[in-house]
């Protein structure tokens, strides 16, 4: 029974409007003219596999392009030969669909085009956008997957914390999560049509030839990298000078506040959303810094037990990422006393405060944040940082990749927004000590624009501009190329 004030005929007509390809055979030019995100191929592969009896759950932060990705996927399905009338799109947040179940919407969509819903034909694709607006969506979706086995159901949602929790609880064996992160630097360059700044190259490590890239114009690439730090996380911001002139109004109001105030933080036992909002601002300003629960509590004025809830929620909402500490011997601490917190998108800081300049005292932290964010979408991203103090010996290494099985370090990298260490590599004492102690032969050190190999006594340091390193890591992340040292 449809529990709504609208007539069924009105609902069916709205569904027809939302699916223009039933008549035209193509998606709206508004979407087709947009450059697709580089995650399209990976997403399309999962959606197009109709023989796998699983629904795809597309989740991620607000405004990263989930709806556009769906329409680009629909466009590719049509171009691959799928009958446009066998593709259904419904946005659950549309008011006219309020309180209508997924199955009712599916059946009305079939009725709208005269298709029998129980017809056992392959190649029926159904997309439900902004699924979080439907109560108990996970129960409805699981039922659809089990009932209509000839259909491929794909849903999306921006209330990432709630979606992730319910997908894990109710969708075991029936749901496949697909996370769409903010733009990587590689995608940012591609979307802006500036791929000519980068060309393929190769790096020789011993007898191994590693495919990589080099910058044609490092000054322009650095300029784009700084712009990426401030405005590059969201496709809509990248192309809008109006939004860039006042990023706080767009990002803070449309993204941060909706996540912190409206996206069901109560699921995590959070009642004081204003305190959560204030706490997030503290983290955003100090992204890339090391914290303990004690220091974070003093800094924010939030009790330690409450802090743990906030951090859990902010991670589930894809706003922050915790990076844990290892010691001089690359061993994890049994008791977590210190950790680093990074924003998953450096432009969040710009929205809360102000754009960063080259001379800003926080530029180093945000450059480091940007490098880490290129790694975060990886499924194998077991990244740590090394920090130790033993008597008179103390040091820190920015990024350490551990072997998932042996927990031994595979590589280490040092993120610097400086050219000094290219000329004086011996000053990287902490990195060199860590490499010697853990038998690492090579490491990457980033710079502003210097590139080359510095041969030390027992190790080689590969210097690379930070912007170029971020591009390469992002490229390899998207293409799931994880075997290469430090990339």
C-alpha positions as a Markdown table, in Angstrom:
| # | Residue | x | y | z |
|---|---|---|---|---|
| 1 | Unk | 0.0 | 0.0 | 0.0 |
| 2 | Unk | 1.4 | 3.4 | -1.0 |
| 3 | Unk | 1.5 | 5.6 | 2.1 |
| 4 | Unk | 1.6 | 9.0 | 0.4 |
| 5 | Unk | -0.6 | 12.0 | -0.5 |
| 6 | Unk | 0.3 | 11.8 | -4.1 |
| 7 | Unk | -1.7 | 9.9 | -6.7 |
| 8 | Unk | -0.1 | 6.8 | -8.2 |
| 9 | Unk | -0.3 | 8.4 | -11.7 |
| 10 | Unk | 1.8 | 11.4 | -10.5 |
| 11 | Unk | 4.4 | 9.0 | -9.1 |
| 12 | Unk | 4.6 | 7.0 | -12.3 |
| 13 | Unk | 4.9 | 10.2 | -14.3 |
| 14 | Unk | 7.8 | 11.4 | -12.1 |
| 15 | Unk | 9.6 | 8.1 | -12.6 |
| 16 | Unk | 9.3 | 8.6 | -16.4 |
| 17 | Unk | 10.8 | 12.1 | -16.0 |
| 18 | Unk | 13.7 | 10.7 | -14.0 |
| 19 | Unk | 14.4 | 8.1 | -16.8 |
| 20 | Unk | 14.7 | 10.1 | -20.0 |
| 21 | Unk | 16.6 | 7.4 | -21.8 |
| 22 | Unk | 13.5 | 5.3 | -22.0 |
| 23 | Unk | 12.5 | 7.6 | -24.9 |
| 24 | Unk | 15.7 | 9.3 | -26.0 |
| 25 | Unk | 18.0 | 6.3 | -25.6 |
| 26 | Unk | 20.6 | 8.5 | -23.9 |
| 27 | Unk | 21.2 | 10.3 | -20.6 |
| 28 | Unk | 20.8 | 14.0 | -20.2 |
| 29 | Unk | 23.6 | 16.1 | -21.8 |
| 30 | Unk | 24.2 | 17.8 | -18.5 |
| 31 | Unk | 25.8 | 14.6 | -17.2 |
| 32 | Unk | 27.2 | 13.2 | -20.5 |
| 33 | Unk | 29.2 | 16.4 | -21.0 |
| 34 | Unk | 31.0 | 16.0 | -17.7 |
| 35 | Unk | 34.3 | 14.2 | -17.6 |
| 36 | Unk | 33.8 | 10.9 | -15.7 |
| 37 | Unk | 35.8 | 10.1 | -12.6 |
| 38 | Unk | 38.6 | 7.6 | -13.0 |
| 39 | Unk | 36.7 | 5.2 | -10.7 |
| 40 | Unk | 34.1 | 4.7 | -13.4 |
| 41 | Unk | 35.7 | 1.6 | -14.9 |
| 42 | Unk | 36.0 | -0.2 | -11.6 |
| 43 | Unk | 32.4 | 0.7 | -10.6 |
| 44 | Unk | 31.0 | -0.2 | -13.9 |
| 45 | Unk | 32.6 | -3.7 | -13.8 |
| 46 | Unk | 30.8 | -4.4 | -10.5 |
| 47 | Unk | 27.4 | -3.0 | -11.7 |
| 48 | Unk | 27.5 | -4.7 | -15.0 |
| 49 | Unk | 28.1 | -8.2 | -13.5 |
| 50 | Unk | 24.4 | -9.2 | -13.4 |
| 51 | Unk | 25.3 | -12.9 | -12.8 |
| 52 | Unk | 26.6 | -12.1 | -9.4 |
| 53 | Unk | 23.7 | -12.1 | -7.0 |
| 54 | Unk | 24.8 | -9.1 | -5.0 |
| 55 | Unk | 23.7 | -5.5 | -4.8 |
| 56 | Unk | 26.4 | -2.8 | -5.1 |
| 57 | Unk | 26.3 | -0.2 | -2.3 |
| 58 | Unk | 28.0 | 3.0 | -3.6 |
| 59 | Unk | 29.0 | 5.1 | -0.6 |
| 60 | Unk | 31.2 | 8.0 | 0.2 |
| 61 | Unk | 31.3 | 11.6 | 1.4 |
| 62 | Unk | 28.8 | 14.1 | 0.2 |
| 63 | Unk | 29.4 | 15.9 | -3.1 |
| 64 | Unk | 32.1 | 13.6 | -4.4 |
| 65 | Unk | 30.1 | 12.7 | -7.5 |
| 66 | Unk | 28.2 | 9.6 | -6.7 |
| 67 | Unk | 25.1 | 10.5 | -8.7 |
| 68 | Unk | 27.1 | 11.6 | -11.7 |
| 69 | Unk | 29.0 | 8.3 | -11.5 |
| 70 | Unk | 25.7 | 6.5 | -11.6 |
| 71 | Unk | 24.6 | 8.4 | -14.7 |
| 72 | Unk | 27.9 | 7.7 | -16.4 |
| 73 | Unk | 27.5 | 4.1 | -15.6 |
| 74 | Unk | 24.0 | 4.1 | -17.1 |
| 75 | Unk | 25.5 | 5.8 | -20.2 |
| 76 | Unk | 28.0 | 3.0 | -20.5 |
| 77 | Unk | 25.4 | 0.3 | -20.1 |
| 78 | Unk | 23.4 | 1.8 | -22.9 |
| 79 | Unk | 26.5 | 2.0 | -25.2 |
| 80 | Unk | 27.3 | -1.6 | -24.4 |
| 81 | Unk | 24.0 | -2.7 | -25.9 |
| 82 | Unk | 21.7 | -2.9 | -22.8 |
| 83 | Unk | 18.1 | -1.9 | -23.7 |
| 84 | Unk | 17.5 | 1.6 | -22.2 |
| 85 | Unk | 14.1 | 0.5 | -21.0 |
| 86 | Unk | 15.7 | -2.1 | -18.8 |
| 87 | Unk | 17.5 | 0.6 | -16.8 |
| 88 | Unk | 15.7 | 2.2 | -13.9 |
| 89 | Unk | 16.8 | 5.2 | -11.8 |
| 90 | Unk | 15.0 | 6.5 | -8.8 |
| 91 | Unk | 16.2 | 9.2 | -6.3 |
| 92 | Unk | 14.8 | 8.3 | -2.9 |
| 93 | Unk | 15.1 | 11.8 | -1.6 |
| 94 | Unk | 12.5 | 13.1 | -4.1 |
| 95 | Unk | 9.6 | 14.2 | -1.9 |
| 96 | Unk | 6.9 | 12.5 | -4.1 |
| 97 | Unk | 8.5 | 9.1 | -3.2 |
| 98 | Unk | 8.3 | 9.6 | 0.5 |
| 99 | Unk | 7.4 | 6.5 | 2.5 |
| 100 | Unk | 7.2 | 4.3 | -0.6 |
| 101 | Unk | 9.1 | 1.0 | -0.3 |
| 102 | Unk | 11.8 | 0.0 | -2.8 |
| 103 | Unk | 9.7 | -2.8 | -4.2 |
| 104 | Unk | 6.7 | -0.5 | -4.8 |
| 105 | Unk | 9.0 | 1.9 | -6.6 |
| 106 | Unk | 10.4 | -0.9 | -8.7 |
| 107 | Unk | 7.0 | -2.2 | -9.6 |
| 108 | Unk | 5.7 | 1.2 | -10.6 |
| 109 | Unk | 8.8 | 1.8 | -12.7 |
| 110 | Unk | 8.1 | -1.5 | -14.5 |
| 111 | Unk | 4.4 | -0.4 | -14.9 |
| 112 | Unk | 5.5 | 3.0 | -16.2 |
| 113 | Unk | 7.0 | 1.4 | -19.3 |
| 114 | Unk | 4.8 | -1.6 | -19.7 |
| 115 | Unk | 7.3 | -4.2 | -18.5 |
| 116 | Unk | 6.2 | -7.3 | -16.6 |
| 117 | Unk | 8.4 | -7.3 | -13.4 |
| 118 | Unk | 8.5 | -11.0 | -13.0 |
| 119 | Unk | 9.7 | -11.6 | -16.6 |
| 120 | Unk | 12.9 | -13.7 | -16.1 |
| 121 | Unk | 15.1 | -11.8 | -18.4 |
| 122 | Unk | 18.8 | -10.9 | -17.9 |
| 123 | Unk | 20.0 | -7.3 | -18.1 |
| 124 | Unk | 17.7 | -5.5 | -15.8 |
| 125 | Unk | 19.5 | -2.7 | -13.9 |
| 126 | Unk | 18.0 | -0.7 | -11.1 |
| 127 | Unk | 19.6 | 2.3 | -9.3 |
| 128 | Unk | 18.2 | 3.7 | -6.1 |
| 129 | Unk | 20.0 | 7.0 | -5.3 |
| 130 | Unk | 20.3 | 8.5 | -1.7 |
| 131 | Unk | 19.0 | 5.3 | -0.1 |
| 132 | Unk | 19.5 | 6.6 | 3.4 |
| 133 | Unk | 16.2 | 8.5 | 3.2 |
| 134 | Unk | 14.3 | 5.2 | 3.4 |
| 135 | Unk | 13.9 | 3.6 | 6.8 |
| 136 | Unk | 15.1 | 0.0 | 7.0 |
| 137 | Unk | 16.5 | 0.3 | 3.5 |
| 138 | Unk | 18.9 | -2.7 | 4.0 |
| 139 | Unk | 15.9 | -5.0 | 4.8 |
| 140 | Unk | 14.0 | -3.8 | 1.7 |
| 141 | Unk | 17.1 | -4.2 | -0.5 |
| 142 | Unk | 18.0 | -7.7 | 0.6 |
| 143 | Unk | 14.5 | -8.8 | -0.1 |
| 144 | Unk | 14.7 | -7.4 | -3.6 |
| 145 | Unk | 18.0 | -9.1 | -4.3 |
| 146 | Unk | 16.6 | -12.4 | -3.2 |
| 147 | Unk | 13.3 | -12.0 | -5.0 |
| 148 | Unk | 14.3 | -10.5 | -8.4 |
| 149 | Unk | 17.3 | -12.6 | -9.3 |
| 150 | Unk | 17.4 | -11.4 | -12.9 |
| 151 | Unk | 18.0 | -7.7 | -11.7 |
| 152 | Unk | 21.1 | -6.0 | -10.7 |
| 153 | Unk | 20.3 | -3.5 | -7.9 |
| 154 | Unk | 22.7 | -0.6 | -7.2 |
| 155 | Unk | 22.1 | 1.9 | -4.4 |
| 156 | Unk | 24.0 | 5.0 | -3.3 |
| 157 | Unk | 24.0 | 7.1 | -0.1 |
| 158 | Unk | 25.8 | 10.0 | 1.5 |
| 159 | Unk | 25.0 | 9.1 | 5.1 |
| 160 | Unk | 28.1 | 7.0 | 4.9 |
| 161 | Unk | 28.4 | 6.1 | 8.6 |
| 162 | Unk | 24.8 | 4.8 | 8.7 |
| 163 | Unk | 25.2 | 3.0 | 5.3 |
| 164 | Unk | 28.4 | 1.3 | 6.3 |
| 165 | Unk | 27.0 | 0.1 | 9.6 |
| 166 | Unk | 23.7 | -1.3 | 8.1 |
| 167 | Unk | 25.4 | -2.8 | 5.1 |
| 168 | Unk | 27.7 | -4.8 | 7.3 |
| 169 | Unk | 25.0 | -5.9 | 9.7 |
| 170 | Unk | 22.3 | -6.9 | 7.2 |
| 171 | Unk | 23.9 | -7.3 | 3.8 |
| 172 | Unk | 26.4 | -10.1 | 4.5 |
| 173 | Unk | 26.5 | -12.2 | 1.3 |
| 174 | Unk | 24.2 | -9.9 | -0.6 |
| 175 | Unk | 25.9 | -6.5 | -0.6 |
| 176 | Unk | 29.2 | -5.3 | -2.1 |
| 177 | Unk | 30.4 | -2.0 | -0.7 |
| 178 | Unk | 32.0 | 0.4 | -3.2 |
| 179 | Unk | 33.6 | 3.5 | -1.7 |
| 180 | Unk | 34.0 | 6.6 | -3.8 |
| 181 | Unk | 36.6 | 8.9 | -2.1 |
| 182 | Unk | 37.2 | 12.6 | -2.6 |
| 183 | Unk | 39.2 | 13.4 | -5.7 |
| 184 | Unk | 42.8 | 12.1 | -5.8 |
| 185 | Unk | 45.3 | 14.5 | -7.2 |
| 186 | Unk | 45.6 | 12.3 | -10.3 |
| 187 | Unk | 41.8 | 12.7 | -10.9 |
| 188 | Unk | 42.0 | 16.4 | -10.2 |
| 189 | Unk | 44.6 | 16.9 | -13.0 |
| 190 | Unk | 42.5 | 14.7 | -15.3 |
| 191 | Unk | 39.3 | 16.5 | -14.7 |
| 192 | Unk | 40.9 | 19.9 | -15.3 |
| 193 | Unk | 42.2 | 18.6 | -18.6 |
| 194 | Unk | 45.8 | 19.1 | -17.6 |
| 195 | Unk | 47.2 | 15.6 | -18.1 |
| 196 | Unk | 49.7 | 17.1 | -20.5 |
| 197 | Unk | 51.7 | 18.2 | -17.4 |
| 198 | Unk | 52.6 | 14.5 | -16.7 |
| 199 | Unk | 54.2 | 12.0 | -19.0 |
| 200 | Unk | 55.0 | 8.3 | -18.5 |
| 201 | Unk | 58.5 | 7.5 | -17.3 |
| 202 | Unk | 60.4 | 4.6 | -15.7 |
| 203 | Unk | 62.5 | 4.2 | -12.6 |
| 204 | Unk | 65.2 | 1.6 | -12.3 |
| 205 | Unk | 65.6 | 0.0 | -8.8 |
| 206 | Unk | 68.4 | -2.6 | -9.0 |
| 207 | Unk | 67.4 | -4.8 | -11.9 |
| 208 | Unk | 63.7 | -3.9 | -11.7 |
| 209 | Unk | 62.2 | -1.4 | -14.1 |
| 210 | Unk | 59.2 | 0.4 | -12.4 |
| 211 | Unk | 56.8 | 2.3 | -14.6 |
| 212 | Unk | 56.2 | 5.8 | -13.2 |
| 213 | Unk | 55.7 | 9.4 | -14.4 |
| 214 | Unk | 57.6 | 12.6 | -14.7 |
| 215 | Unk | 56.5 | 16.3 | -14.7 |
| 216 | Unk | 56.8 | 18.3 | -17.9 |
| 217 | Unk | 56.2 | 21.6 | -16.0 |
| 218 | Unk | 56.8 | 21.2 | -12.3 |
| 219 | Unk | 56.0 | 24.9 | -11.5 |
| 220 | Unk | 52.6 | 24.6 | -13.0 |
| 221 | Unk | 52.1 | 21.2 | -11.4 |
| 222 | Unk | 53.0 | 22.7 | -8.0 |
| 223 | Unk | 50.6 | 25.5 | -8.6 |
| 224 | Unk | 47.8 | 23.0 | -9.3 |
| 225 | Unk | 48.8 | 21.0 | -6.2 |
| 226 | Unk | 48.4 | 24.1 | -3.9 |
| 227 | Unk | 45.0 | 24.7 | -5.6 |
| 228 | Unk | 44.1 | 21.0 | -5.0 |
| 229 | Unk | 45.0 | 21.4 | -1.3 |
| 230 | Unk | 42.5 | 24.3 | -1.0 |
| 231 | Unk | 39.7 | 23.3 | -3.5 |
| 232 | Unk | 40.5 | 20.0 | -5.1 |
| 233 | Unk | 38.5 | 17.4 | -3.1 |
| 234 | Unk | 35.1 | 18.0 | -4.8 |
| 235 | Unk | 34.4 | 18.0 | -8.5 |
| 236 | Unk | 31.9 | 20.8 | -8.2 |
| 237 | Unk | 34.4 | 23.1 | -6.4 |
| 238 | Unk | 37.1 | 22.4 | -8.9 |
| 239 | Unk | 35.2 | 24.0 | -11.7 |
| 240 | Unk | 33.4 | 26.8 | -9.9 |
| 241 | Unk | 35.2 | 30.1 | -9.2 |
| 242 | Unk | 32.1 | 31.3 | -7.3 |
| 243 | Unk | 32.3 | 28.4 | -4.8 |
| 244 | Unk | 36.1 | 28.9 | -4.5 |
| 245 | Unk | 35.5 | 32.5 | -3.6 |
| 246 | Unk | 33.5 | 31.3 | -0.6 |
| 247 | Unk | 34.2 | 27.6 | 0.0 |
| 248 | Unk | 32.9 | 27.7 | 3.5 |
| 249 | Unk | 29.3 | 28.3 | 2.3 |
| 250 | Unk | 29.4 | 25.3 | 0.0 |
| 251 | Unk | 31.6 | 22.8 | 1.8 |
| 252 | Unk | 30.7 | 23.7 | 5.4 |
| 253 | Unk | 27.0 | 24.2 | 4.9 |
| 254 | Unk | 26.4 | 21.5 | 2.3 |
| 255 | Unk | 28.9 | 18.9 | 3.3 |
| 256 | Unk | 30.3 | 19.2 | 6.8 |
| 257 | Unk | 27.2 | 20.4 | 8.7 |
| 258 | Unk | 24.9 | 17.8 | 7.0 |
| 259 | Unk | 27.3 | 15.0 | 7.9 |
| 260 | Unk | 27.9 | 16.2 | 11.5 |
| 261 | Unk | 24.4 | 17.4 | 12.3 |
| 262 | Unk | 22.0 | 15.3 | 10.1 |
| 263 | Unk | 23.6 | 12.0 | 9.0 |
| 264 | Unk | 22.4 | 10.0 | 12.0 |
| 265 | Unk | 25.3 | 10.4 | 14.5 |
| 266 | Unk | 22.8 | 9.1 | 17.1 |
| 267 | Unk | 23.6 | 5.6 | 15.7 |
| 268 | Unk | 27.0 | 6.0 | 17.4 |
| 269 | Unk | 25.6 | 7.2 | 20.7 |
| 270 | Unk | 26.2 | 10.9 | 19.9 |
| 271 | Unk | 23.7 | 13.3 | 21.3 |
| 272 | Unk | 25.7 | 16.6 | 21.4 |
| 273 | Unk | 26.2 | 17.3 | 17.7 |
| 274 | Unk | 27.4 | 20.8 | 18.4 |
| 275 | Unk | 30.2 | 19.5 | 20.5 |
| 276 | Unk | 31.0 | 17.0 | 17.7 |
| 277 | Unk | 31.1 | 19.9 | 15.2 |
| 278 | Unk | 33.5 | 21.9 | 17.4 |
| 279 | Unk | 35.7 | 18.8 | 17.9 |
| 280 | Unk | 35.9 | 18.2 | 14.2 |
| 281 | Unk | 37.1 | 21.8 | 13.7 |
| 282 | Unk | 39.9 | 21.2 | 16.1 |
| 283 | Unk | 41.0 | 18.1 | 14.2 |
| 284 | Unk | 40.7 | 19.8 | 10.9 |
| 285 | Unk | 43.0 | 22.7 | 11.9 |
| 286 | Unk | 45.6 | 20.2 | 13.3 |
| 287 | Unk | 45.4 | 17.6 | 10.5 |
| 288 | Unk | 48.6 | 15.6 | 10.4 |
| 289 | Unk | 49.5 | 16.2 | 14.0 |
| 290 | Unk | 50.2 | 13.5 | 16.6 |
| 291 | Unk | 47.6 | 13.2 | 19.4 |
| 292 | Unk | 46.9 | 11.2 | 22.5 |
| 293 | Unk | 43.5 | 10.9 | 24.0 |
| 294 | Unk | 44.8 | 13.0 | 26.9 |
| 295 | Unk | 46.2 | 15.8 | 24.8 |
| 296 | Unk | 43.1 | 15.8 | 22.5 |
| 297 | Unk | 40.8 | 16.0 | 25.5 |
| 298 | Unk | 42.6 | 19.0 | 26.9 |
| 299 | Unk | 42.8 | 20.7 | 23.5 |
| 300 | Unk | 39.1 | 20.2 | 22.7 |
| 301 | Unk | 37.5 | 20.1 | 26.1 |
| 302 | Unk | 35.8 | 16.8 | 25.3 |
| 303 | Unk | 35.9 | 13.8 | 27.7 |
| 304 | Unk | 38.1 | 10.9 | 26.6 |
| 305 | Unk | 35.3 | 8.4 | 26.5 |
| 306 | Unk | 33.3 | 10.7 | 24.3 |
| 307 | Unk | 36.3 | 11.4 | 22.1 |
| 308 | Unk | 36.4 | 7.7 | 21.1 |
| 309 | Unk | 32.8 | 7.9 | 19.9 |
| 310 | Unk | 33.5 | 11.0 | 17.9 |
| 311 | Unk | 36.6 | 9.6 | 16.3 |
| 312 | Unk | 34.7 | 6.3 | 15.4 |
| 313 | Unk | 31.9 | 8.3 | 13.8 |
| 314 | Unk | 34.1 | 10.7 | 11.9 |
| 315 | Unk | 36.1 | 7.8 | 10.5 |
| 316 | Unk | 32.9 | 6.0 | 9.4 |
| 317 | Unk | 31.7 | 9.2 | 7.8 |
| 318 | Unk | 34.9 | 9.3 | 5.7 |
| 319 | Unk | 36.0 | 12.6 | 7.2 |
| 320 | Unk | 39.1 | 11.6 | 9.0 |
| 321 | Unk | 41.6 | 8.7 | 9.1 |
| 322 | Unk | 43.6 | 7.4 | 12.1 |
| 323 | Unk | 47.2 | 6.4 | 11.4 |
| 324 | Unk | 48.8 | 4.4 | 14.1 |
| 325 | Unk | 52.3 | 4.6 | 15.5 |
| 326 | Unk | 55.2 | 2.1 | 15.2 |
| 327 | Unk | 58.5 | 2.3 | 16.9 |
| 328 | Unk | 62.2 | 2.2 | 15.9 |
| 329 | Unk | 62.0 | -1.5 | 15.2 |
| 330 | Unk | 58.7 | -1.2 | 13.3 |
| 331 | Unk | 56.8 | -2.9 | 16.1 |
| 332 | Unk | 53.2 | -1.8 | 17.0 |
| 333 | Unk | 52.6 | -0.6 | 20.5 |
| 334 | Unk | 50.3 | -2.9 | 22.5 |
| 335 | Unk | 48.7 | 0.1 | 24.2 |
| 336 | Unk | 47.7 | 2.8 | 21.8 |
| 337 | Unk | 48.8 | 6.0 | 23.5 |
| 338 | Unk | 49.6 | 8.2 | 20.5 |
| 339 | Unk | 48.3 | 8.4 | 16.9 |
| 340 | Unk | 48.0 | 10.8 | 14.0 |
| 341 | Unk | 44.7 | 12.1 | 12.6 |
| 342 | Unk | 44.4 | 13.1 | 9.0 |
| 343 | Unk | 41.5 | 14.7 | 7.1 |
| 344 | Unk | 40.5 | 12.4 | 4.2 |
| 345 | Unk | 40.3 | 15.6 | 2.0 |
| 346 | Unk | 42.7 | 18.5 | 2.6 |
| 347 | Unk | 40.2 | 21.1 | 1.2 |
| 348 | Unk | 38.0 | 20.5 | 4.2 |
| 349 | Unk | 40.4 | 22.7 | 6.2 |
| 350 | Unk | 40.2 | 25.5 | 3.7 |
| 351 | Unk | 36.4 | 25.5 | 4.0 |
| 352 | Unk | 36.6 | 25.7 | 7.8 |
| 353 | Unk | 39.3 | 28.4 | 8.0 |
| 354 | Unk | 41.0 | 30.0 | 5.0 |
| 355 | Unk | 42.9 | 29.0 | 1.8 |
| 356 | Unk | 46.5 | 28.0 | 2.4 |
| 357 | Unk | 49.4 | 30.1 | 1.0 |
| 358 | Unk | 52.9 | 28.9 | 0.3 |
| 359 | Unk | 54.2 | 30.8 | 3.3 |
| 360 | Unk | 51.5 | 29.4 | 5.7 |
| 361 | Unk | 52.9 | 27.7 | 8.8 |
| 362 | Unk | 50.5 | 24.8 | 8.3 |
| 363 | Unk | 51.5 | 24.1 | 4.7 |
| 364 | Unk | 53.7 | 21.2 | 5.7 |
| 365 | Unk | 51.0 | 19.5 | 7.7 |
| 366 | Unk | 48.5 | 19.8 | 4.8 |
| 367 | Unk | 51.0 | 18.7 | 2.2 |
| 368 | Unk | 51.5 | 15.6 | 4.3 |
| 369 | Unk | 47.7 | 15.2 | 4.7 |
| 370 | Unk | 47.4 | 15.4 | 0.9 |
| 371 | Unk | 50.0 | 12.6 | 0.3 |
| 372 | Unk | 48.3 | 10.3 | 2.9 |
| 373 | Unk | 44.9 | 10.9 | 1.3 |
| 374 | Unk | 46.2 | 9.4 | -2.0 |
| 375 | Unk | 46.8 | 6.1 | -0.1 |
| 376 | Unk | 43.6 | 6.0 | 2.0 |
| 377 | Unk | 41.2 | 4.4 | -0.6 |
| 378 | Unk | 43.5 | 1.4 | -1.0 |
| 379 | Unk | 42.3 | -1.9 | 0.5 |
| 380 | Unk | 45.8 | -2.8 | 1.6 |
| 381 | Unk | 46.7 | 0.6 | 3.1 |
| 382 | Unk | 48.4 | -0.6 | 6.2 |
| 383 | Unk | 50.3 | 2.6 | 6.7 |
| 384 | Unk | 51.9 | 3.8 | 9.9 |
| 385 | Unk | 54.3 | 6.4 | 11.0 |
| 386 | Unk | 57.4 | 5.7 | 13.1 |
| 387 | Unk | 58.1 | 7.6 | 16.3 |
| 388 | Unk | 60.5 | 6.7 | 19.0 |
| 389 | Unk | 62.4 | 8.1 | 22.0 |
| 390 | Unk | 64.9 | 5.9 | 23.6 |
| 391 | Unk | 67.3 | 7.6 | 25.9 |
| 392 | Unk | 69.0 | 10.3 | 23.9 |
| 393 | Unk | 67.8 | 8.8 | 20.6 |
| 394 | Unk | 64.5 | 10.1 | 19.2 |
| 395 | Unk | 63.1 | 10.4 | 15.7 |
| 396 | Unk | 60.2 | 10.2 | 13.4 |
| 397 | Unk | 59.5 | 8.8 | 9.9 |
| 398 | Unk | 56.4 | 10.1 | 8.1 |
| 399 | Unk | 55.1 | 7.0 | 6.3 |
| 400 | Unk | 55.9 | 3.3 | 6.9 |
| 401 | Unk | 54.3 | 0.5 | 5.0 |
| 402 | Unk | 54.1 | -2.8 | 6.9 |
| 403 | Unk | 53.7 | -6.2 | 5.5 |
| 404 | Unk | 50.2 | -7.4 | 6.4 |
| 405 | Unk | 51.5 | -10.9 | 7.3 |
| 406 | Unk | 54.9 | -10.4 | 8.9 |
| 407 | Unk | 54.3 | -6.8 | 10.1 |
| 408 | Unk | 57.8 | -6.0 | 8.9 |
| 409 | Unk | 58.4 | -2.7 | 7.1 |
| 410 | Unk | 58.3 | -2.9 | 3.3 |
| 411 | Unk | 59.2 | 0.7 | 2.7 |
| 412 | Unk | 59.4 | 4.1 | 4.2 |
| 413 | Unk | 58.8 | 7.6 | 2.9 |
| 414 | Unk | 59.5 | 11.1 | 4.2 |
| 415 | Unk | 57.2 | 13.9 | 3.1 |
| 416 | Unk | 59.0 | 17.3 | 2.9 |
| 417 | Unk | 57.9 | 20.6 | 1.3 |
| 418 | Unk | 61.5 | 21.7 | 1.0 |
| 419 | Unk | 64.4 | 21.3 | -1.4 |
| 420 | Unk | 67.0 | 21.4 | 1.4 |
| 421 | Unk | 67.3 | 17.7 | 1.9 |
| 422 | Unk | 68.1 | 17.1 | -1.7 |
| 423 | Unk | 71.3 | 19.0 | -1.2 |
| 424 | Unk | 71.9 | 17.8 | 2.4 |
| 425 | Unk | 70.5 | 14.2 | 2.5 |
| 426 | Unk | 72.6 | 13.3 | 5.6 |
| 427 | Unk | 70.4 | 15.6 | 7.6 |
| 428 | Unk | 67.6 | 13.0 | 7.3 |
| 429 | Unk | 69.0 | 11.3 | 10.4 |
| 430 | Unk | 65.7 | 9.7 | 11.6 |
| 431 | Unk | 64.9 | 8.2 | 8.2 |
| 432 | Unk | 68.5 | 6.9 | 7.7 |
| 433 | Unk | 68.6 | 5.3 | 11.2 |
| 434 | Unk | 65.2 | 3.7 | 10.6 |
| 435 | Unk | 66.3 | 2.3 | 7.3 |
| 436 | Unk | 69.5 | 0.9 | 8.7 |
| 437 | Unk | 67.8 | -0.7 | 11.7 |
| 438 | Unk | 65.1 | -2.3 | 9.5 |
| 439 | Unk | 67.3 | -3.2 | 6.6 |
| 440 | Unk | 65.6 | -1.0 | 4.0 |
| 441 | Unk | 67.7 | -0.2 | 1.0 |
| 442 | Unk | 65.6 | 2.5 | -0.6 |
| 443 | Unk | 63.2 | 5.2 | 0.4 |
| 444 | Unk | 61.4 | 8.1 | -1.2 |
| 445 | Unk | 61.8 | 11.7 | 0.0 |
| 446 | Unk | 59.6 | 14.4 | -1.4 |
| 447 | Unk | 60.7 | 17.9 | -2.2 |
| 448 | Unk | 59.3 | 21.1 | -3.8 |
| 449 | Unk | 60.8 | 20.5 | -7.2 |
| 450 | Unk | 64.0 | 18.6 | -6.9 |
| 451 | Unk | 64.3 | 15.1 | -8.4 |
| 452 | Unk | 67.0 | 12.5 | -8.5 |
| 453 | Unk | 68.8 | 9.7 | -6.6 |
| 454 | Unk | 71.1 | 10.4 | -3.7 |
| 455 | Unk | 73.4 | 7.4 | -3.0 |
| 456 | Unk | 74.3 | 7.2 | 0.6 |
| 457 | Unk | 76.6 | 4.7 | 2.3 |
| 458 | Unk | 74.3 | 1.7 | 2.3 |
| 459 | Unk | 71.0 | 3.1 | 0.9 |
| 460 | Unk | 69.6 | 5.1 | -2.0 |
| 461 | Unk | 67.2 | 8.0 | -1.4 |
| 462 | Unk | 64.8 | 8.8 | -4.3 |
| 463 | Unk | 63.9 | 12.5 | -4.3 |
| 464 | Unk | 60.7 | 13.4 | -6.0 |
| 465 | Unk | 58.5 | 16.6 | -6.0 |
| 466 | Unk | 55.6 | 16.1 | -3.6 |
| 467 | Unk | 53.0 | 17.0 | -6.3 |
| 468 | Unk | 54.4 | 14.4 | -8.6 |
| 469 | Unk | 54.6 | 11.8 | -5.9 |
| 470 | Unk | 50.9 | 12.5 | -5.0 |
| 471 | Unk | 49.9 | 12.1 | -8.6 |
| 472 | Unk | 51.7 | 8.8 | -8.9 |
| 473 | Unk | 50.3 | 7.4 | -5.7 |
| 474 | Unk | 46.8 | 8.5 | -6.7 |
| 475 | Unk | 47.2 | 6.9 | -10.1 |
| 476 | Unk | 48.4 | 3.6 | -8.7 |
| 477 | Unk | 45.6 | 3.7 | -6.1 |
| 478 | Unk | 42.9 | 4.0 | -8.7 |
| 479 | Unk | 44.4 | 1.4 | -10.9 |
| 480 | Unk | 45.2 | -1.0 | -8.0 |
| 481 | Unk | 48.9 | -1.0 | -8.7 |
| 482 | Unk | 50.3 | -1.8 | -5.2 |
| 483 | Unk | 53.4 | -3.8 | -5.9 |
| 484 | Unk | 55.9 | -1.0 | -6.5 |
| 485 | Unk | 58.1 | 0.4 | -3.8 |
| 486 | Unk | 56.8 | 3.5 | -2.0 |
| 487 | Unk | 54.1 | 4.1 | -4.6 |
